[in-house]
């Protein structure tokens, strides 16, 4: 009964603390971004600096390294300074723009920062989270190529990777045959060519000549598609076969990495590139990271690992946390599906989620943002006609550039046109804010389930000769374990540690059956009991046989869940 009362008092204390907390008072005018648009890197940095200046005690901003072309990799940390140092609290790591063209992950990070700072002291879940946990965010993992996406002619898929120099076509030169903005309109769109009837694989859609449709059956085609704008710069008979890159940052992490001959886009060795190496080295200094979230696009998917079928299966205890968070996430994100990377998307080695789970034991997700909003007839499929109707009715033609003639040095008379580079993968502005909010809410739900430990009512039994038998329950009322099973299996970090001050510890162990007195005793150093975590939404009961009298203090110290202590009176 006393244990129930203590749990109730703990819950009341959290509620009172949340209700008593006051909204944050900024030292300077904080940023107030609009979330109906995408922001270039310099504007994102201005916002981040603005938050750090407005809330200097709560928000830190620092560069954790230089990216491949010299840009800074900025990290934001948000924590309540009154509730202890960062490393004493559980933490969630969040990032965006690992792929430069998967742009709006940065805006989701920005929205999350803005939302929690504006709602501390107003919304109890936000207040409780910031009082007990830390948010770490890297809004731009790949800042150099993200800047190129904004500042140079681009496509919906380029630039994507980090801007390192690779000889993609193995001709002894690097990056000599990339895309060109042939018509000088600031966009790299598509080239098409009209050819004699029967020589093409496409024909004009009779309902809309902007659209090419593949020929079928006995139809004859008179158009060919030539790919994105460009020319054969090196005279090898190929166009755009060696643009800048290709090293994919999400194929270079340390865990489950594979070389380039297994997976295109890989590096020469794990963490070779500056971007992932800087984050990985920083993360090693932050063992409190218990959850991780990465934002990509496109497809409306909540992804968990493993990235490859051959990887070690996830242990049941960790899967319970994954499934709870992922399935609730589907409710917060209509149209998103909780999925496994290798099974439901594609095989990916050396990815962010595998690294943070396999190296740090953190429960890690990767959300593929955005999805087609153009399904007018609600049949689950999106046709070219529907996408064009969306462009015409809802963006009034903004998304699409009409075809115009061009004299190509190799192909002769061609036409250039098609979708702008900021369409398809990112949503239109009027849809962006909802996407930012829903995905930020998913991160907050994920972070809500960072492990939260509390002592329950101990059972104290007096024995002869000043000996005492203690059963001390530790409750974790959130889904993420204080030490994941993968961390235990791979020995990723030290176990949790339970100690007793004020009495001599003669024996200690983990209670397997309280009523039958089944205890797994620790054979050595009983005063320092090693505990392989408190499972999510569960209790772990500790056993101590001690010698002494008067009060003693039991302390439970977890890398992922922080440190708690309780006084026990021997009487």
C-alpha distance (Angstrom), angle and dihedral (degrees) to the residues before:
residue distance angle dihedral
X1 . . .
X2 3.79 . .
X3 3.82 89.5 .
X4 3.80 90.8 54.7
X5 3.80 89.5 48.9
X6 3.81 91.0 50.6
X7 3.81 92.4 50.0
X8 3.80 89.4 49.0
X9 3.78 91.6 48.9
X10 3.81 89.7 49.6
X11 3.79 91.3 52.1
X12 3.80 90.6 47.6
X13 3.80 90.4 49.0
X14 3.81 91.4 54.3
X15 3.81 91.0 48.6
X16 3.81 92.4 47.6
X17 3.80 91.2 47.9
X18 3.79 90.6 50.1
X19 3.80 93.0 46.8
X20 3.81 92.7 44.9
X21 3.80 94.2 50.0
X22 3.76 114.2 101.8
X23 3.81 124.7 -138.6
X24 3.78 112.5 -93.1
X25 3.79 115.0 -91.0
X26 3.79 110.1 -142.9
X27 3.80 120.0 -136.4
X28 3.79 90.3 -146.4
X29 3.79 132.8 14.9
X30 3.82 105.0 -69.8
X31 3.79 122.6 -136.8
X32 3.78 117.7 -88.8
X33 3.80 105.7 -164.4
X34 3.77 124.2 -177.0
X35 3.77 115.1 -126.3
X36 3.78 99.3 -151.5
X37 3.79 92.2 88.9
X38 3.80 144.3 46.1
X39 3.79 118.1 -109.8
X40 3.82 128.2 -144.8
X41 3.79 119.3 -123.9
X42 3.80 97.7 -96.4
X43 3.79 91.4 53.5
X44 3.81 91.8 47.3
X45 3.81 89.1 52.1
X46 3.81 90.9 49.3
X47 3.81 89.0 54.7
X48 3.81 92.7 48.1
X49 3.80 91.8 49.2
X50 3.79 88.7 47.9
X51 3.81 92.7 55.4
X52 3.81 91.6 46.8
X53 3.81 90.5 51.1
X54 3.80 94.1 45.4
X55 3.82 94.8 47.4
X56 3.82 104.6 25.2
X57 3.81 94.8 161.0
X58 3.78 93.8 49.8
X59 3.81 104.9 33.1
X60 3.79 127.0 53.0
X61 3.79 124.2 -175.2
X62 3.77 123.3 -167.2
X63 3.77 141.4 152.9
X64 3.79 110.8 -114.4
X65 3.79 93.8 -169.7
X66 3.77 148.3 -36.1
X67 3.78 122.1 -78.7
X68 3.80 124.4 -131.1
X69 3.81 95.4 -81.8
X70 3.80 96.2 35.3
X71 3.78 104.5 -88.7
X72 3.79 119.1 137.6
X73 3.79 121.3 -106.5
X74 3.79 101.7 -138.4
X75 3.78 122.8 -153.8
X76 3.80 125.3 -166.1
X77 3.81 121.3 -159.4
X78 3.81 121.0 -167.7
X79 3.79 119.9 -169.8
X80 3.80 140.3 141.8
X81 3.83 104.4 -108.4
X82 3.82 91.8 -157.6
X83 3.81 93.1 65.0
X84 3.78 98.4 57.0
X85 3.81 140.7 -80.3
X86 3.79 120.3 -43.0
X87 3.80 96.9 -108.7
X88 3.80 91.1 55.6
X89 3.83 91.4 64.1
X90 3.80 134.8 64.6
X91 3.79 113.1 -100.6
X92 3.79 141.6 -158.5
X93 3.81 121.2 -148.7
X94 3.84 117.9 -149.4
X95 3.80 129.6 -177.6
X96 3.79 142.3 172.3
X97 3.81 141.5 -171.5
X98 3.79 97.2 38.0
X99 3.79 81.5 147.6
X100 3.78 109.0 44.5
X101 3.80 95.0 -142.0
X102 3.82 91.1 51.0
X103 3.70 84.6 77.2
X104 3.80 111.1 161.4
X105 3.80 95.7 67.2
X106 3.79 84.2 84.5
X107 3.79 91.4 56.5
X108 3.82 91.1 49.2
X109 3.82 88.7 55.1
X110 3.80 90.2 47.8
X111 3.80 91.0 49.2
X112 3.81 91.0 50.3
X113 3.81 91.3 52.3
X114 3.81 91.6 47.4
X115 3.79 93.6 46.0
X116 3.80 99.4 50.6
X117 3.80 94.5 44.4
X118 3.80 92.0 49.4
X119 3.80 94.7 46.0
X120 3.79 103.7 42.8
X121 3.79 106.8 119.2
X122 3.81 90.7 16.1
X123 3.81 103.3 66.0
X124 3.81 116.5 41.9
X125 3.86 97.2 -144.9
X126 3.82 91.6 52.3
X127 3.79 91.5 46.5
X128 3.80 93.2 48.3
X129 3.80 91.6 48.6
X130 3.80 96.8 50.0
X131 3.81 91.1 44.2
X132 3.80 93.5 57.5
X133 3.81 106.6 23.5
X134 3.79 144.9 42.7
X135 3.80 129.4 -123.7
X136 3.81 115.9 -149.6
X137 3.81 115.8 -172.4
X138 3.81 134.2 -177.6
X139 3.83 101.7 -174.9
X140 3.83 93.7 -177.5
X141 3.80 115.4 36.0
X142 3.81 90.4 166.8
X143 3.82 103.6 36.3
X144 3.80 98.2 159.7
X145 3.80 97.2 57.3
X146 3.80 91.4 37.8
X147 3.80 87.7 58.8
X148 3.81 89.5 50.2
X149 3.81 90.2 51.6
X150 3.79 89.4 58.8
X151 3.80 100.5 35.4
X152 3.80 105.3 39.1
X153 3.80 136.2 44.5
X154 3.80 106.9 -75.0
X155 3.77 144.4 169.0
X156 3.83 129.5 -135.1
X157 3.84 86.3 -96.2
X158 3.83 102.7 34.2
X159 2.97 134.7 106.0
X160 3.79 92.8 27.2
X161 3.78 109.6 136.5
X162 3.78 131.6 54.4
X163 3.83 113.0 -74.3
X164 3.79 98.9 -109.1
X165 3.78 122.3 138.0
X166 3.81 115.3 -105.3
X167 3.81 129.6 167.8
X168 3.80 94.5 -129.9
X169 3.81 96.4 174.1
X170 3.83 94.6 39.1
X171 3.79 95.7 -127.2
X172 3.80 95.5 131.1
X173 3.81 94.5 -99.1
X174 3.78 131.0 90.2
X175 3.80 130.3 -135.7
X176 3.79 92.8 -11.8
X177 3.79 98.4 134.2
X178 3.77 112.8 44.0
X179 3.78 136.6 136.1
X180 3.82 122.2 -57.2
X181 3.77 131.1 -160.5
X182 3.78 92.4 -129.6
X183 3.79 97.9 178.0
X184 3.81 94.9 41.4
X185 3.80 96.5 -126.4
X186 3.82 95.2 129.1
X187 3.81 93.1 -107.3
X188 3.78 134.5 91.4
X189 3.77 104.4 -140.8
X190 3.82 132.4 159.1
X191 3.80 132.7 -63.0
X192 3.81 121.4 -141.8
X193 3.79 131.6 174.8
X194 3.78 133.4 -155.7
X195 3.81 111.5 -133.4
X196 3.81 134.7 178.0
X197 3.78 114.0 -67.5
X198 3.78 111.4 -82.4
X199 3.81 95.1 24.5
X200 3.78 96.1 86.1
X201 3.78 134.9 72.0
X202 3.80 94.0 -147.8
X203 3.78 139.6 53.2
X204 3.78 133.7 -167.8
X205 3.77 115.9 -87.9
X206 3.82 102.8 -111.5
X207 3.84 89.9 -142.3
X208 3.82 94.7 49.8
X209 3.82 121.9 13.6
X210 3.81 90.6 -160.4
X211 3.79 88.0 74.2
X212 3.79 126.3 71.6
X213 3.80 116.9 -152.5
X214 3.82 125.7 -164.6
X215 3.79 115.3 -108.5
X216 3.78 116.0 -110.7
X217 3.76 136.3 -167.4
X218 3.81 111.0 -17.7
X219 3.82 94.8 -11.4
X220 3.80 119.4 125.8
X221 3.77 121.3 -139.4
X222 3.79 128.6 -143.8
X223 3.83 101.8 -180.0
X224 3.80 134.8 70.7
X225 3.79 128.1 -167.0
X226 3.81 115.4 -129.9
X227 3.78 100.8 -173.0
X228 3.80 130.1 -121.3
X229 3.78 120.1 -13.4
X230 3.80 113.4 -73.7
X231 3.78 146.8 103.1
X232 3.79 136.2 -124.8
X233 3.80 96.5 -92.4
X234 3.81 98.0 174.1
X235 3.79 99.5 40.0
X236 3.79 95.8 -120.2
X237 3.80 95.1 126.3
X238 3.82 93.6 -105.0
X239 3.78 131.2 102.4
X240 3.83 124.5 -143.0
X241 3.81 93.5 -8.5
X242 3.82 95.9 135.8
X243 3.82 112.6 39.7
X244 3.78 122.7 154.5
X245 3.83 111.3 -59.8
X246 3.01 142.4 -12.4
X247 3.81 107.2 -164.7
X248 3.77 113.6 115.5
X249 3.81 111.8 -148.2
X250 3.80 89.9 -149.2
X251 3.80 91.2 61.3
X252 3.80 96.5 52.5
X253 3.81 105.3 67.7
X254 3.79 118.7 118.1
X255 3.79 103.9 -114.2
X256 3.82 117.8 79.0
X257 3.83 91.3 -5.3
X258 3.83 119.5 169.1
X259 3.84 130.1 -170.7
X260 3.78 125.8 -104.9
X261 3.80 95.4 -95.4
X262 3.81 88.1 61.8
X263 3.78 96.8 39.6
X264 3.82 126.9 18.6
X265 3.78 112.7 -129.8
X266 3.78 94.7 35.2
X267 3.79 123.9 131.2
X268 3.81 128.9 -120.6
X269 3.80 90.6 -99.9
X270 3.82 136.5 -4.3
X271 3.82 116.4 -68.1
X272 3.80 90.9 5.4
X273 3.79 93.8 141.2
X274 3.79 121.9 75.3
X275 3.81 95.9 -123.6
X276 3.80 101.1 59.4
X277 3.81 92.9 32.7
X278 3.82 92.1 56.9
X279 3.80 93.0 49.2
X280 3.82 93.1 43.8
X281 3.80 92.6 51.6
X282 3.80 91.2 46.9
X283 3.82 91.0 49.0
X284 3.81 91.7 53.5
X285 3.81 87.2 62.8
X286 3.82 91.0 52.7
X287 3.81 107.3 60.8
X288 3.81 88.9 163.3
X289 3.82 90.3 80.5
X290 3.80 104.3 115.8
X291 3.82 99.2 159.5
X292 3.79 134.6 35.3
X293 3.78 134.2 -169.0
X294 3.81 128.7 -173.2
X295 3.80 126.1 -173.2
X296 3.80 124.0 -144.1
X297 3.80 136.0 146.7
X298 2.94 156.7 -90.0
X299 3.82 132.1 35.9
X300 3.82 113.2 37.6
X301 3.78 97.7 -100.8
X302 3.82 132.9 146.9
X303 3.79 100.4 -148.6
X304 3.76 131.2 -164.0
X305 3.77 128.3 177.4
X306 2.83 162.3 -79.4
X307 3.77 97.8 99.8
X308 3.81 93.0 -160.5
X309 3.80 132.1 42.0
X310 3.79 90.0 -132.5
X311 3.81 92.3 61.6
X312 3.79 123.7 107.1
X313 3.84 111.3 -81.0
X314 3.77 115.6 -109.6
X315 3.83 113.2 -101.8
X316 3.81 117.1 -112.9
X317 3.80 95.6 -113.1
X318 3.80 92.3 55.1
X319 3.79 91.8 43.8
X320 3.78 90.1 58.2
X321 3.80 89.4 60.9
X322 3.80 93.2 43.2
X323 3.79 93.4 49.1
X324 3.79 95.2 47.1
X325 3.81 93.3 49.9
X326 3.80 95.6 39.3
X327 3.80 95.9 48.1
X328 3.79 93.5 46.0
X329 3.79 86.7 48.0
X330 3.80 89.9 60.7
X331 3.81 87.8 61.1
X332 3.80 93.4 50.9
X333 3.81 91.7 45.0
X334 3.83 109.1 47.1
X335 3.78 111.0 -151.5
X336 3.81 93.7 20.4
X337 3.81 117.9 117.7
X338 3.79 125.2 -150.6
X339 3.80 103.6 -127.6
X340 3.81 147.2 161.0
X341 3.80 117.1 -110.6
X342 3.81 100.8 -132.2
X343 3.79 95.8 37.3
X344 3.79 102.2 41.4
X345 3.82 104.9 24.9
X346 3.80 116.4 17.2
X347 3.78 140.5 -67.1
X348 3.79 111.6 -75.0
X349 3.78 124.3 176.2
X350 3.79 124.0 -163.3
X351 3.81 96.7 20.5
X352 3.79 130.6 158.7
X353 3.80 96.1 -109.4
X354 3.80 93.4 50.1
X355 3.80 90.8 48.4
X356 3.80 97.4 50.6
X357 3.80 92.4 43.6
X358 3.81 97.7 39.7
X359 3.81 98.1 39.7
X360 3.82 102.8 29.8
X361 3.80 103.1 24.0
X362 3.81 90.2 -124.5
X363 3.80 122.4 150.6
X364 3.81 99.3 -114.8
X365 3.80 134.2 -170.1
X366 3.79 134.6 178.8
X367 3.80 117.5 -155.4
X368 3.79 119.6 -153.7
X369 3.79 100.9 -147.5
X370 3.78 129.7 -145.0
X371 3.75 130.6 13.2
X372 3.76 137.5 -165.5
X373 3.79 113.1 -56.8
X374 3.78 91.4 -179.0
X375 3.80 100.5 86.0
X376 3.80 93.9 121.7
X377 3.80 96.6 167.8
X378 3.84 92.8 43.9
X379 3.79 94.7 -130.0
X380 3.81 94.3 132.6
X381 3.82 93.0 -108.0
X382 3.78 130.0 95.1
X383 3.79 117.8 -148.8
X384 3.80 128.8 -163.8
X385 3.80 87.5 -109.4
X386 3.80 91.4 56.8
X387 3.81 93.3 47.9
X388 3.80 90.0 51.1
X389 3.80 91.0 47.5
X390 3.81 89.0 52.5
X391 3.79 88.8 51.7
X392 3.80 93.0 49.1
X393 3.81 100.3 40.7
X394 3.80 102.8 34.6
X395 3.81 105.9 26.8
X396 3.83 97.4 27.0
X397 3.77 91.5 -130.3
X398 3.81 98.8 -46.0
X399 3.80 95.5 125.8
X400 3.79 99.2 52.8
X401 3.83 133.5 59.8
X402 3.78 113.9 -151.9
X403 3.79 119.6 -123.1
X404 3.79 118.6 -93.0
X405 3.81 132.1 178.7
X406 3.80 122.1 -98.5
X407 3.80 134.1 178.0
X408 3.81 106.2 -129.1
X409 3.85 118.9 -159.9
X410 3.80 92.4 -132.8
X411 3.80 106.4 20.9
X412 3.79 98.7 38.7
X413 3.81 115.4 -152.6
X414 3.78 110.3 23.5
X415 3.80 139.4 149.1
X416 3.81 126.2 -122.1
X417 3.80 124.4 -156.7
X418 3.78 145.7 100.9
X419 3.77 140.4 109.9
X420 3.78 123.1 -4.3
X421 3.78 117.0 -117.2
X422 3.82 94.0 -110.3
X423 3.80 94.4 59.5
X424 3.78 132.2 88.7
X425 3.78 100.5 19.8
X426 3.81 98.8 50.3
X427 3.80 117.9 44.9
X428 3.76 122.3 -118.0
X429 3.79 113.7 -89.0
X430 3.79 96.4 -102.0
X431 3.83 88.7 59.4
X432 3.79 98.6 39.4
X433 3.80 99.9 81.0
X434 3.80 93.7 55.4
X435 3.79 90.2 49.5
X436 3.80 90.6 50.2
X437 3.79 92.6 48.8
X438 3.79 97.0 46.7
X439 3.79 93.5 47.8
X440 3.79 92.3 45.1
X441 3.81 86.9 51.6
X442 3.81 88.8 53.1
X443 3.82 90.2 53.5
X444 3.79 89.7 49.8
X445 3.81 91.0 51.0
X446 3.80 89.5 47.9
X447 3.82 89.8 49.2
X448 3.81 91.7 46.0
X449 3.81 86.6 66.1
X450 3.78 94.5 56.3
X451 3.80 103.8 128.2
X452 3.82 114.7 -80.4
X453 3.78 116.2 -170.5
X454 3.78 131.7 -164.4
X455 3.80 136.2 168.0
X456 3.78 116.9 -111.1
X457 3.80 124.4 -155.9
X458 3.82 109.6 -60.0
X459 3.77 124.0 -138.9
X460 3.81 111.1 -129.8
X461 3.81 119.5 -168.0
X462 3.80 122.6 -174.7
X463 3.81 116.5 -137.0
X464 3.83 130.8 -176.7
X465 3.81 122.2 -79.0
X466 3.83 96.8 33.2
X467 3.80 91.0 -61.8
X468 3.79 122.5 144.5
X469 3.77 131.7 -167.7
X470 3.80 115.1 -147.4
X471 3.79 129.4 -166.5
X472 3.81 107.5 -170.9
X473 3.84 117.6 -175.1
X474 3.82 119.0 -155.2
X475 3.80 115.0 -160.9
X476 3.81 124.2 -153.9
X477 3.81 104.5 -167.3
X478 3.81 94.7 -177.0
X479 3.82 130.6 74.5
X480 3.82 102.2 -115.1
X481 3.82 112.9 81.7
X482 3.78 119.3 -123.6
X483 3.81 84.4 -121.9
X484 3.78 118.3 19.3
X485 3.76 120.3 -134.1
X486 3.80 91.3 -117.3
X487 3.81 88.8 56.6
X488 3.81 89.9 52.2
X489 3.81 94.1 45.7
X490 3.81 94.8 48.2
X491 3.82 96.1 33.3
X492 3.80 89.9 -124.8
X493 3.79 95.2 163.9
X494 3.77 140.3 -7.3
X495 3.80 119.2 -68.5
X496 3.77 122.8 -109.1
X497 3.83 111.8 -82.5
X498 3.81 127.8 -140.0
X499 3.81 119.6 -165.5
X500 3.80 136.8 176.3
X501 3.81 124.9 -143.7
X502 3.81 123.2 -168.3
X503 3.78 98.4 35.6
X504 3.80 139.6 55.6
X505 3.81 112.0 -103.2
X506 3.82 112.1 -140.4
X507 3.80 98.9 172.1
X508 3.79 138.4 1.4
X509 3.77 139.7 176.2
X510 3.78 148.6 138.0
X511 3.79 117.7 -72.2
X512 3.80 113.1 -127.4
X513 3.81 97.0 174.0
X514 3.78 118.0 13.5
X515 3.80 95.4 -168.9
X516 3.80 96.8 48.3
X517 3.82 91.7 40.2
X518 3.80 93.1 -121.2
X519 3.80 108.9 164.5
X520 3.80 130.9 170.9
X521 3.79 98.3 -139.6
X522 3.79 122.0 -149.3
X523 3.81 106.0 -126.2
X524 3.80 97.8 -150.4
X525 3.81 137.9 36.1
X526 3.81 97.0 7.2
X527 3.81 90.0 -176.6
X528 3.82 87.9 69.5
X529 3.80 106.6 48.9
X530 3.81 114.4 -165.7
X531 3.81 111.9 -145.1
X532 3.79 121.3 -171.1
X533 3.76 92.2 -143.2
X534 3.75 139.6 -75.5
X535 3.83 108.4 -90.1
X536 3.76 119.5 -123.3
X537 3.81 116.6 -82.8
X538 3.79 89.1 2.6
X539 3.78 144.9 97.6
X540 3.80 128.4 -117.4
X541 3.80 114.3 -160.0
X542 3.80 119.6 -150.1
X543 3.81 125.3 -154.3
X544 3.81 125.0 -149.0
X545 3.79 130.3 175.6
X546 3.80 105.4 -161.3
X547 3.78 138.7 176.7
X548 3.79 119.5 -144.0
X549 3.77 145.7 63.8
X550 3.78 139.3 -107.1
X551 3.81 124.7 28.4
X552 3.78 124.7 -16.8
X553 3.79 132.8 -176.6
X554 3.80 125.5 -130.8
X555 3.81 115.0 -158.9
X556 3.78 125.5 -167.9
X557 3.81 114.6 -163.1
X558 3.83 120.9 -168.9
X559 3.80 127.2 174.9
X560 3.80 91.0 -146.5
X561 3.80 101.0 34.9
X562 3.80 105.2 33.2
X563 3.80 130.1 -125.6
X564 3.81 128.5 -55.5
X565 3.80 131.3 178.3
X566 3.80 137.1 -166.2
X567 3.78 133.0 -170.8
X568 3.81 117.0 -133.7
X569 3.78 122.8 -166.0
X570 3.77 116.0 -141.2
X571 3.80 104.2 -144.6
